[in-house]
Amino acid sequence: MRAFSYGSSSTALAVPPALSLPVVESEFPRRLHPYWPRLQENTRAWLLEKRLMPAGKVEEYADGLRYTDLMAGYYTGAPDEVMQAIADYSAWFFVWDDRHDRDAVHGRAGAWRKLRFRLHAALDAPGEHLHHRDPLVAGFADSMVRLYSFLGEKWNKRFAFHFHAVIEAYDREFRNRISGTVPTVAEYLELRRLTFAHWIWTDLLEPSTGHELPVGVRLHPAFTRAALLSQEFAAWYNDLCSLPKEIAGDEVHNLGISLIHHEGLTLEEAVTEVRRRVEECVEQFLAAEKGVLRLAESLADGTVRGKETSVAVTACLENMRNWFSSVYWFHHESGRYMVDSWDDRSTPPYVNNEAAGGK
């Protein structure tokens, strides 16, 4: 049974007390894009078509992982074709993250290096990589061709610039894992903004509104602060929820792990500190969004362009708000974080543990 319905914030799901955030449940109503049922079906078919997951894994796990729920709860006002492209890209991102994890676990430095360079190349010229023999590269290229079709060349170059940085951050994570290096808290927080792809998900707010924001608006302190807080919440709440999974998998990248390793905190103290930071993000966002609303109001200067920009900024803010509820519930519904149900707590059952990345 679904835990929520279109436009509803209701849920029958019991959240563990240590992870429960009443302010999110009360102040951030949960919404879902009306295209969601077709979105789930189409993304499942796309994963099969692009051979990104074995057919048996798709059949058994794809729906339960709830990747489409996460995106459909975020970009709720996006046109259907934009929503579909974002959902497929997000599913690809999770599969890429799993490949990166397995390459690190098995010490496949050569395989990771090849993939890294191929993704950089596909990002700059996706049309040339649509039929690459590595499904992960071909699937990424397909996503980029579609995402690049919605707005102008400036947006495409900005997105590419941001994702090149994400790929390089994943490389730094790979090297840390191979060497067993736990980054300091400051190093981790800087790296996390890239590996969680803060600016990628923020960039995608614009095609969701059908409007590329003027640089002065996009870089306005009120707008950037609200966007950053929504992403920091998501990244740190993910750390809070995935800490058991990542400790079991000998991960070195988690705010809690950095606090334990470098600050001398116990596991219990680290969980408390990460939770404090998560709650602070929520409080600060509730204050920051008022500045974005004032910005949107100031943009409505009586011109058509001003009105359009004002409406787009307001829509972006609404979707930033959606990120809180969507991320929150995703972590309690997705099989990606149900470590206690896995046969091997260090190996997700939805990944092809040995073969992935071996090409």
Buried (B, 14 or more C-beta within 10 A) or exposed (E): EEBBEEEEBEBEEEBEEEBEBEEBBEBBBBBBBBBBEBBBEBBBEBBBEBBBBBEEBBEBBBBEBBBBBBBBBBBBBBBEEBBBBBBBBBBBBBBBBBBBBBBBBBEBEEBBEBBBEBBBBBBEEBEEBBEBEBBBBBBBBBBBBBBBEBBEEEBBEBBBEBBBBBBEBBBBBBEBBBEEBBBEBEBBBEBBBBBBBBBBBBBBBBBBBBBBBBEEBBEBEBBBBBBBBBBBBBBBBBBBBBBBBBBBBEBBBBBBBBBBBBEEBEBEBBBBBBBEBBBBBBEBBBEBBEBBBEBBEEBBEEEEEEEBBBBBBBBBBBBBBBBBBBBBBBBBBBBBBBBEEBEEBBBBBBBBBEEBBEE
